[in-house]
């Protein structure tokens, strides 16, 4: 028996489906978009839209049907909901500049055109921040978290090869060297009160993993 149009729209796998808990006042991410957090904001929003099966409304793969289509009203309702979710997840100034876009895809493209940076300047900016970051007056855990946020964002714009096609151990060696580099950076930024344990770690062979080093430093702090 063919599924009715109403049943189709009430099917969670249908992108037009709207759960009873979904409403125009929802905020999908904890940190709204500002002028300097586009990459992390975009990643969080894409995960949220994927979870709600609404990615097609922002990437343009679900365009508006003809106004005479039986799906037009359902599309309009879902599109307007996604519009609201985006506007709720950006700063007030940015939201004001997006109000007159009629589709979620147009809003998304506007933001991409406005805030997307080519890899070169972004990599430079992230590496500069990493070079300037040190523990200072924060806890070891907070310092590590600050580093990891920058590392993860850098990896997203300058990914390492993680394929398994190399059979000479080259990829594995590259990943090991990368982790060692990150661990060294973590150790360099620690306060001088950790100089003794840092010196012990640097003499270890083989060099320990980042997780082990973090655990040891955390124990030293406590």
trRosetta pair geometry for C-beta under 8 A, 3 or more apart (Angstrom, degrees):
i j d omega theta_ij theta_ji phi_ij phi_ji
3 7 4.6 -123 -174 90 92 126
3 8 5.5 114 124 -62 119 83
3 11 7.7 13 178 -44 151 136
4 7 4.6 97 55 6 79 103
4 8 7.1 -137 97 -8 43 85
5 8 5.6 -51 -152 30 34 115
5 9 6.6 26 155 -13 66 105
5 70 5.8 -87 -123 148 153 130
5 71 8.0 -141 -152 -78 114 70
6 9 6.0 -60 -151 39 31 105
6 10 6.4 19 154 -10 65 113
7 10 5.7 -66 -146 45 32 106
7 11 6.6 48 151 -41 64 99
8 11 5.7 -47 -158 10 33 119
8 14 5.6 113 164 -85 71 156
8 16 7.7 39 126 58 89 124
9 14 6.0 -118 -116 104 30 151
9 16 5.1 -62 -128 106 84 117
9 17 6.1 158 177 -87 49 62
9 74 5.3 -120 -114 -124 129 141
10 14 7.9 47 47 38 21 132
10 17 6.5 95 -142 -122 15 100
11 14 4.5 86 74 -8 93 108
11 17 5.9 -118 75 -71 44 133
12 17 5.4 -158 -114 120 30 165
12 19 7.6 34 -114 -75 93 97
12 53 7.3 137 166 4 67 152
13 17 7.5 78 46 -2 26 143
13 53 7.1 -170 -150 -126 32 159
14 17 4.6 111 72 -30 87 100
14 53 7.7 101 90 133 25 144
15 53 5.1 -141 -105 143 65 96
15 54 6.2 130 -160 -101 93 45
15 56 5.3 -29 -133 40 165 128
15 57 7.2 173 167 -36 125 94
15 62 5.8 -122 100 -85 155 161
15 78 6.8 99 138 178 78 160
16 71 7.0 -121 -75 -158 155 97
16 74 4.2 30 -167 154 136 117
16 75 6.5 -65 -105 -75 110 50
16 77 7.6 71 -164 67 88 102
16 78 5.1 -120 -133 -37 55 144
17 53 7.0 26 53 78 104 135
18 22 5.0 -121 -170 70 83 135
18 77 6.8 -90 -27 132 145 114
18 78 6.4 -154 -60 -96 106 80
18 81 6.3 165 -115 -46 127 171
19 22 4.7 104 59 -12 78 103
19 52 7.9 -112 6 -139 115 91
22 26 6.6 -58 -150 -19 56 149
22 52 7.1 109 -100 -145 130 127
22 81 6.5 40 151 -172 117 140
23 26 5.7 130 64 -30 66 94
24 80 7.7 -32 -103 135 113 90
24 81 6.2 -114 -88 -125 71 65
24 84 4.0 -60 -154 163 83 168
24 85 7.9 -119 -145 -50 44 63
24 88 7.9 156 161 -42 58 132
25 84 7.6 -46 -54 158 26 126
25 88 6.9 129 -166 -106 34 148
26 84 7.7 87 45 115 77 105
26 85 5.8 -13 83 -107 99 91
26 88 6.6 137 89 80 44 162
27 32 7.7 -62 -157 -78 119 92
27 85 7.8 153 -118 -150 26 66
27 88 4.8 -129 -94 142 71 114
27 89 5.8 141 -155 -82 73 75
28 44 7.5 149 124 136 94 94
28 45 6.2 83 101 -120 133 68
28 48 4.0 104 -180 164 121 164
28 49 7.6 23 -162 -50 161 67
28 85 5.3 51 -28 -176 120 109
28 88 7.5 110 0 86 77 109
28 89 5.3 -31 43 -77 90 140
29 32 7.1 143 84 -84 103 38
29 41 6.4 125 118 -144 169 72
29 44 4.4 87 -116 126 124 133
29 45 6.0 -60 -40 -69 131 71
29 48 6.5 -115 -59 -29 81 146
29 89 5.2 77 31 -148 100 119
30 44 7.9 -103 25 -167 74 155
31 37 6.3 -74 136 135 128 159
31 40 7.4 8 75 112 138 116
31 41 6.6 -113 97 -92 96 88
31 44 7.5 114 49 23 91 166
32 41 7.6 23 164 -123 25 129
32 89 5.6 -177 -123 178 73 42
32 90 5.5 125 -177 -141 98 12
32 91 5.3 132 124 -61 125 56
33 37 6.6 -155 -137 76 49 93
33 38 6.5 46 -147 -102 103 61
33 41 4.5 107 -92 -178 82 166
33 89 6.4 64 -9 129 94 76
33 90 4.0 -26 49 -118 109 78
33 91 6.3 -108 86 -6 62 78
33 94 5.9 -79 97 74 107 166
33 111 7.2 -33 -175 -146 166 130
33 115 7.8 -99 -172 -57 121 169
34 37 5.4 57 45 19 88 103
34 91 5.3 70 -99 -37 66 131
34 94 7.7 -156 -119 -23 30 134
35 115 7.7 -158 -150 -114 47 107
37 40 5.3 -54 -178 51 88 106
37 41 5.2 94 119 -29 91 106
38 41 5.6 -66 -143 43 27 111
38 42 5.9 29 162 -25 68 108
38 111 7.4 172 -138 168 112 97
38 115 3.8 166 -93 148 154 133
38 116 7.0 -134 133 -75 148 43
38 117 7.9 136 60 -5 134 92
39 42 5.9 -53 -145 32 25 111
39 43 6.6 25 156 -18 60 106
39 122 7.3 100 -48 -153 143 138
39 153 5.7 101 102 -149 136 105
39 156 6.4 145 174 94 123 138
39 157 7.0 -53 -129 -52 151 112
40 43 5.8 -53 -150 34 33 113
40 44 6.5 31 154 -17 65 106
40 149 7.5 2 -97 -168 144 99
40 153 6.1 -54 -63 -94 96 115
41 44 5.9 -60 -152 38 31 109
41 45 6.2 27 155 -17 67 110
41 89 7.5 147 -167 150 108 106
42 45 5.8 -58 -145 39 30 110
42 46 6.2 31 157 -21 66 106
42 111 7.9 168 -89 128 102 123
43 46 5.9 -53 -147 34 28 111
43 47 6.7 27 155 -17 62 105
43 156 7.0 -72 -74 -131 139 158
44 47 5.9 -57 -154 35 31 110
44 48 6.5 29 151 -18 65 108
45 48 5.6 -56 -148 38 34 111
45 49 6.2 30 157 -16 69 106
45 86 7.5 55 -149 -110 138 77
45 89 6.4 133 -96 127 112 156
46 49 5.9 -54 -142 40 30 108
46 50 6.2 34 156 -22 64 107
46 55 7.0 48 -153 -114 72 108
47 50 5.7 -54 -147 35 29 113
47 51 6.4 31 154 -21 63 106
48 51 5.8 -54 -151 33 31 112
48 52 6.5 10 156 -2 64 111
48 85 7.9 -164 126 169 130 134
49 52 5.9 -67 -145 49 32 100
49 54 4.7 -100 -158 75 83 89
49 55 4.7 117 127 -78 111 63
49 57 7.7 -134 -157 50 123 95
49 58 6.1 -41 -147 8 166 133
49 82 7.4 54 -121 -134 110 111
50 53 7.4 31 -175 -75 32 35
50 55 5.3 28 -84 -51 63 123
54 57 5.2 -31 179 20 82 118
54 58 7.3 66 132 -10 84 97
54 78 6.9 -163 -123 177 104 106
54 81 7.9 -108 -124 95 148 106
54 82 5.3 180 171 -92 133 119
54 104 8.0 -43 162 127 108 171
55 58 6.2 -70 -161 42 44 99
55 59 5.9 13 158 0 81 116
55 61 7.7 15 115 39 82 121
56 59 6.3 -65 -128 50 30 94
56 60 7.9 -92 -177 69 57 18
56 61 4.4 -89 -139 75 84 95
56 62 3.4 72 138 -14 117 110
57 62 5.5 -39 -73 64 55 118
57 78 6.4 -145 -78 131 143 101
57 79 5.6 -175 -149 -107 124 67
57 82 4.5 150 108 9 146 171
57 103 7.7 -149 -177 -179 82 87
57 104 4.4 39 143 61 101 141
57 105 6.6 -131 161 -47 48 82
58 82 6.6 -143 -54 170 90 136
58 86 7.7 138 -101 -71 119 131
58 104 5.1 -75 -84 137 66 107
58 105 5.8 155 -153 -93 26 55
58 107 7.7 -66 -126 71 87 91
58 108 4.1 109 -166 -57 93 157
59 105 6.9 -48 71 -117 9 98
59 108 7.3 -74 -70 110 39 158
60 63 6.4 19 -172 -72 68 85
60 105 4.3 95 -76 -141 75 143
60 109 7.9 42 -48 -51 120 118
62 75 7.3 -164 152 -133 104 105
63 105 7.7 -33 -102 -3 66 158
64 72 7.3 46 -177 -133 86 78
64 75 5.8 140 -130 134 60 141
64 76 7.6 50 -131 -73 105 72
64 79 7.2 -10 -86 -53 92 159
64 103 6.9 -111 -39 -98 112 126
65 69 3.7 -62 138 47 126 160
65 71 4.8 78 14 78 158 105
65 72 5.2 -120 77 -79 101 70
65 75 5.7 160 13 -12 94 155
66 69 4.7 117 61 -28 76 99
66 72 6.8 -75 92 -74 42 119
67 72 5.4 88 -139 -134 35 159
68 72 7.2 109 44 -26 15 142
69 72 4.6 127 65 -39 86 91
69 75 8.0 34 87 2 126 131
71 74 5.3 -65 -162 48 60 112
71 75 5.5 63 142 -28 87 105
72 75 5.7 -58 -147 36 29 111
72 76 6.2 29 157 -20 66 107
73 76 5.7 -53 -146 35 31 112
73 77 6.4 32 155 -20 64 105
74 77 5.8 -53 -149 35 30 112
74 78 6.4 24 156 -13 64 108
75 78 6.0 -62 -148 41 29 106
75 79 5.9 29 156 -20 67 112
76 79 5.7 -55 -141 39 27 112
76 80 6.2 25 160 -17 63 108
77 80 6.1 -59 -149 37 25 108
77 81 6.5 27 152 -21 61 108
78 81 5.6 -55 -151 33 32 115
78 82 6.5 30 153 -16 66 104
79 82 5.8 -56 -151 37 32 109
79 83 6.4 40 149 -24 65 103
79 103 5.9 -54 -168 -136 129 68
79 104 5.5 -146 -157 -9 73 103
80 83 5.3 -45 -148 31 35 120
80 84 6.5 38 153 -20 64 101
81 84 5.8 -54 -154 33 32 111
81 85 6.6 33 149 -20 64 104
82 85 5.5 -50 -147 34 36 114
82 86 6.6 36 154 -18 66 101
82 104 4.0 -11 108 -89 120 152
83 86 6.1 -60 -156 35 29 108
83 87 6.4 22 153 -14 66 110
83 101 7.5 -170 -130 91 113 95
83 103 7.6 -137 -75 -176 111 18
83 104 5.2 -125 -66 -79 66 80
83 107 6.3 138 -126 -16 75 150
84 87 5.7 -58 -145 41 32 109
84 88 6.1 32 156 -20 67 109
85 88 5.8 -56 -146 37 28 112
85 89 6.3 15 158 -13 62 117
86 89 5.9 -74 -150 42 29 105
86 90 6.7 15 160 -15 67 111
86 98 7.3 -106 119 142 115 155
86 104 6.4 149 -14 -140 137 89
86 107 5.3 120 106 127 159 144
86 108 7.1 -115 -112 -69 151 75
86 111 7.9 -137 -172 -27 124 146
87 90 6.4 -65 -145 34 30 103
87 95 4.7 86 -160 -140 80 105
87 98 6.2 -161 -97 87 89 123
87 99 7.3 69 -116 -91 135 65
87 107 7.8 -82 -56 -147 80 152
88 95 7.9 70 -61 -107 21 136
90 94 4.2 -97 157 91 122 124
90 95 5.1 158 81 -60 104 79
90 98 7.2 74 57 9 155 145
90 111 7.7 -130 -93 -104 142 131
91 94 4.8 87 58 12 82 103
91 95 6.8 -146 93 -10 38 90
92 95 5.5 -54 -144 35 31 115
92 96 6.5 36 157 -26 64 102
93 96 5.9 -52 -155 27 29 113
93 97 7.2 20 151 -13 60 105
94 97 5.9 -63 -159 36 37 108
94 98 6.7 23 150 -15 68 115
94 111 7.9 56 -178 -107 124 100
95 98 5.8 -72 -152 39 34 107
95 99 7.0 60 154 -58 67 85
96 99 6.2 -22 -155 -20 34 115
97 110 8.0 -169 125 154 99 137
98 101 5.6 -39 -174 11 70 116
98 107 5.1 62 -167 -132 120 100
98 110 6.4 163 -113 86 93 148
98 111 7.6 4 -94 -56 133 95
101 106 4.1 -170 -163 103 116 116
101 107 4.6 166 84 -65 152 76
101 110 6.4 -124 -69 -14 147 142
102 106 6.6 52 49 29 60 147
103 106 4.5 98 62 2 87 101
103 107 7.2 -149 98 -3 50 83
104 107 5.6 -52 -152 36 38 113
104 108 6.2 38 151 -21 69 107
105 108 5.7 -54 -146 37 31 112
105 109 6.3 30 155 -18 65 106
106 109 5.8 -53 -144 37 30 110
106 110 6.3 37 153 -24 62 105
107 110 5.7 -55 -152 32 30 115
107 111 6.6 25 153 -15 64 106
108 111 5.9 -57 -152 37 31 109
108 112 6.3 31 151 -20 65 108
109 112 5.5 -53 -144 38 34 113
109 113 6.1 33 157 -18 67 106
110 113 6.0 -57 -147 38 26 108
110 114 6.1 20 156 -17 63 115
111 114 5.7 -62 -142 40 28 110
111 115 5.8 -17 176 17 68 115
112 115 7.1 -75 -127 51 17 81
112 116 5.1 20 -176 -31 62 123
113 116 6.8 -24 -96 22 12 108
117 121 5.3 -103 179 77 122 111
117 122 4.4 138 97 -55 126 105
117 125 8.0 9 127 11 167 138
118 121 6.2 80 66 19 79 95
118 122 7.1 -166 90 -2 37 101
119 122 5.8 -76 -148 47 31 108
119 123 5.6 30 164 -23 75 111
119 157 5.2 164 -129 172 85 101
119 158 6.5 118 -167 -71 118 83
120 123 6.1 -59 -145 34 21 107
120 124 6.4 20 158 -16 60 109
121 124 5.6 -56 -148 37 32 114
121 125 6.2 34 155 -21 67 106
122 125 5.7 -52 -147 35 32 112
122 126 6.3 27 157 -15 65 107
122 157 5.1 -109 108 -166 131 169
123 126 6.0 -58 -146 40 29 107
123 127 6.1 24 158 -15 66 111
123 154 6.8 85 -129 -141 69 86
123 157 6.0 -151 -68 110 81 122
123 158 5.3 70 -105 -43 120 133
124 127 6.1 -61 -145 41 25 106
124 128 6.2 29 156 -23 63 109
125 128 5.8 -56 -150 34 27 114
125 129 6.6 25 154 -16 62 106
126 129 5.8 -55 -150 37 32 110
126 130 6.3 34 151 -19 65 106
126 150 5.7 156 -164 -166 91 90
126 153 5.9 -157 -117 99 136 107
126 154 4.6 173 136 -82 147 94
126 157 7.4 157 -3 45 149 132
127 130 5.4 -50 -145 37 35 114
127 131 6.3 37 154 -21 65 105
127 154 7.1 96 -62 -116 71 133
128 131 5.8 -55 -149 35 29 112
128 132 6.4 18 155 -12 63 111
129 132 5.9 -63 -146 42 30 105
129 133 6.2 40 155 -38 66 107
129 150 5.7 -151 101 -122 116 137
130 133 5.8 -50 -144 19 30 116
130 147 7.2 77 -131 -138 86 75
130 150 5.2 171 -76 137 90 144
130 151 7.6 94 -105 -68 128 66
130 154 7.3 -3 -43 -47 139 147
130 185 6.7 -17 173 -170 109 143
133 143 7.8 145 161 -158 104 82
133 146 6.2 -171 -157 126 136 119
133 147 6.3 166 118 -86 147 77
133 150 7.0 -161 -19 1 156 158
133 189 5.8 -5 113 -127 75 148
134 143 7.7 -27 154 -142 33 122
134 188 8.0 -90 -110 120 90 72
134 189 4.1 -158 -122 -156 57 84
134 190 7.8 -117 -164 -16 81 10
134 191 7.8 107 161 -70 103 58
135 138 6.2 -136 -176 60 64 80
135 140 7.0 -20 -130 -100 127 52
135 143 4.2 -24 -115 -99 74 153
135 189 5.6 133 -27 140 74 85
135 190 5.3 42 -23 -130 137 37
135 191 5.0 -90 73 -33 134 83
136 143 7.6 164 34 -95 75 111
136 191 7.7 -155 -17 -73 7 101
138 142 4.0 -103 167 89 121 130
138 143 5.3 152 90 -54 111 81
138 146 7.5 83 83 -13 161 135
139 142 4.6 95 54 8 81 101
139 143 6.8 -144 94 -4 42 88
139 221 7.0 91 -162 -179 83 152
140 143 5.7 -57 -148 38 30 113
140 144 6.2 30 155 -20 66 107
140 190 7.5 12 -116 -121 93 100
140 214 7.7 152 153 -157 114 73
140 217 5.4 179 -153 130 146 108
140 218 5.6 -162 94 -93 141 64
140 221 4.8 -131 -7 -48 131 154
141 144 5.8 -55 -148 36 28 111
141 145 6.4 31 153 -21 63 106
141 218 6.8 60 -63 -112 87 110
142 145 5.6 -53 -148 35 32 113
142 146 6.5 34 153 -20 65 103
143 146 5.8 -54 -152 33 31 112
143 147 6.6 30 151 -16 63 106
143 189 6.7 -179 180 119 123 119
143 190 7.5 118 124 -98 159 61
144 147 5.6 -56 -152 38 33 113
144 148 6.1 32 153 -22 68 108
144 186 6.6 29 -111 -137 82 119
144 214 5.9 72 -118 -130 152 119
145 148 5.7 -54 -143 36 30 111
145 149 6.5 37 156 -24 63 101
146 149 6.0 -50 -153 27 29 113
146 150 7.0 21 153 -9 60 106
147 150 6.0 -66 -159 40 33 106
147 151 6.1 33 150 -21 71 109
147 182 7.8 128 155 -168 120 91
147 185 7.0 155 -151 117 130 110
147 186 6.0 120 141 -96 175 83
147 189 7.2 173 -78 47 127 155
148 151 5.3 -50 -141 37 35 115
148 152 6.0 35 160 -20 68 105
149 152 6.1 -55 -147 36 25 108
149 153 6.5 20 156 -15 61 108
150 153 5.9 -57 -145 39 31 108
150 154 6.2 32 155 -20 65 108
151 154 5.7 -60 -150 37 28 111
151 155 6.3 29 153 -21 65 107
151 182 6.0 50 -120 -127 141 124
152 155 5.6 -52 -149 34 32 113
152 156 6.6 35 151 -24 63 103
153 156 5.6 -51 -153 29 35 114
153 157 6.9 13 156 -2 66 105
154 157 6.4 -69 -151 46 32 95
154 158 5.8 -31 170 41 72 106
155 158 6.8 -79 -121 69 22 65
155 159 5.8 57 177 -106 67 59
155 160 6.9 -42 -138 -2 93 87
156 159 7.1 17 -129 -66 17 89
159 162 7.5 -75 167 -7 107 104
160 174 6.6 171 -170 134 120 115
160 175 6.6 129 134 -94 149 74
160 178 5.9 -43 -86 -73 155 165
161 171 6.1 -104 109 -121 102 100
161 174 6.9 28 58 94 97 155
162 171 7.0 116 -134 -173 30 123
162 175 7.3 74 -109 -82 80 125
163 166 7.1 104 92 -5 91 86
163 171 6.7 -130 67 -103 60 152
164 171 7.2 -129 -107 62 37 161
166 169 7.4 -106 129 26 107 14
166 170 4.6 -89 170 49 150 103
166 171 4.6 150 47 -19 131 103
169 172 5.1 -58 -161 46 66 115
169 173 5.7 69 141 -27 86 104
170 173 5.8 -59 -148 37 29 111
170 174 6.3 29 155 -21 65 107
171 174 5.6 -55 -149 34 31 113
171 175 6.4 29 155 -16 65 105
172 175 5.9 -56 -150 37 30 109
172 176 6.4 32 152 -20 64 107
173 176 5.6 -54 -148 36 32 114
173 177 6.3 31 154 -19 65 106
174 177 5.8 -55 -149 36 30 110
174 178 6.4 33 151 -22 64 105
175 178 5.5 -51 -148 33 33 114
175 179 6.5 32 154 -17 65 102
176 179 5.9 -55 -151 36 31 108
176 180 6.4 33 151 -20 64 107
177 180 5.5 -53 -148 36 33 115
177 181 6.4 39 151 -23 64 103
178 181 5.6 -51 -152 32 32 114
178 182 6.6 31 151 -16 64 103
179 182 5.7 -53 -150 36 35 111
179 183 6.3 36 152 -20 66 106
179 209 6.6 -28 155 -143 137 70
179 210 5.6 -118 -172 -24 96 110
180 183 5.6 -54 -147 37 32 112
180 184 6.3 37 153 -22 65 104
180 207 5.4 61 -120 100 111 149
181 184 5.7 -52 -149 34 30 114
181 185 6.5 31 152 -20 62 105
182 185 5.6 -54 -151 34 33 113
182 186 6.5 37 150 -21 65 103
182 210 5.9 -15 99 -89 111 135
183 186 5.5 -50 -151 33 34 115
183 187 6.5 32 152 -17 65 105
183 207 7.2 153 82 156 149 117
183 208 7.6 178 -160 86 157 72
183 209 7.5 -165 -76 171 141 28
183 210 4.7 -140 -80 -92 97 76
183 213 5.3 111 -151 22 112 159
184 187 5.7 -57 -149 38 31 110
184 188 6.2 34 153 -24 66 106
185 188 5.7 -50 -145 32 31 113
185 189 6.6 21 160 -13 62 109
186 189 6.4 -70 -156 38 26 103
186 190 7.2 41 150 -41 61 98
186 210 6.9 110 3 -141 152 95
186 213 6.8 121 90 115 136 132
186 214 7.2 -58 168 -79 156 85
187 190 5.9 -40 -158 3 37 117
187 194 8.0 -136 -149 118 69 125
187 198 5.1 134 -165 -140 106 106
187 201 6.6 -150 -108 85 139 137
187 202 7.2 148 158 -65 162 99
187 213 7.0 -72 -65 -180 103 139
190 194 4.4 -52 148 57 134 138
190 198 6.2 -174 63 -74 139 132
190 217 6.8 -118 -108 -144 143 137
191 194 6.0 98 70 7 67 96
192 195 5.1 4 -168 -42 63 114
194 197 5.5 -58 -168 51 76 103
194 198 5.2 85 130 -33 88 106
194 217 6.2 20 -141 -137 142 98
194 220 6.2 101 -119 114 93 147
195 198 5.6 -61 -143 39 26 116
195 199 6.3 30 159 -24 64 105
196 199 6.0 -55 -155 30 27 110
196 200 6.8 25 150 -16 61 105
197 200 5.5 -50 -151 35 39 115
197 201 6.4 42 151 -22 68 103
197 216 6.5 -175 176 143 129 110
197 217 6.7 160 109 -98 138 65
197 220 5.1 -95 -17 -86 164 155
198 201 5.8 -54 -150 34 32 111
198 202 6.4 31 154 -20 65 107
199 202 5.8 -55 -147 34 31 112
199 203 6.8 27 156 -18 62 107
200 203 6.1 -65 -158 34 31 109
200 204 7.2 46 147 -42 62 96
201 204 5.7 -41 -162 2 40 119
201 208 6.5 -79 -152 30 94 120
201 213 5.9 76 -149 -122 145 101
201 216 7.0 158 -82 86 120 150
204 207 6.0 114 91 -116 94 42
204 208 5.7 11 103 -21 153 93
208 212 4.2 -101 172 83 120 132
208 213 5.4 146 97 -53 116 85
208 216 7.9 55 106 -5 163 136
209 212 4.8 96 58 7 80 101
209 213 7.0 -147 95 -4 42 88
210 213 5.8 -59 -147 39 31 111
210 214 6.1 32 157 -20 67 107
211 214 5.8 -53 -146 36 28 112
211 215 6.4 31 154 -20 62 107
212 215 5.7 -56 -150 35 31 113
212 216 6.4 29 155 -17 66 106
213 216 5.8 -56 -149 36 31 109
213 217 6.3 27 156 -15 66 108
214 217 5.9 -58 -146 39 29 108
214 218 6.1 32 155 -23 65 109
215 218 5.7 -56 -147 35 28 113
215 219 6.5 30 154 -19 63 104
216 219 5.7 -53 -151 34 32 112
216 220 6.5 34 150 -20 64 105
217 220 5.4 -52 -151 35 35 115
217 221 6.5 39 150 -23 65 102
218 221 5.6 -50 -151 31 33 114
218 222 6.5 24 154 -13 65 107
219 222 5.9 -60 -147 41 32 106
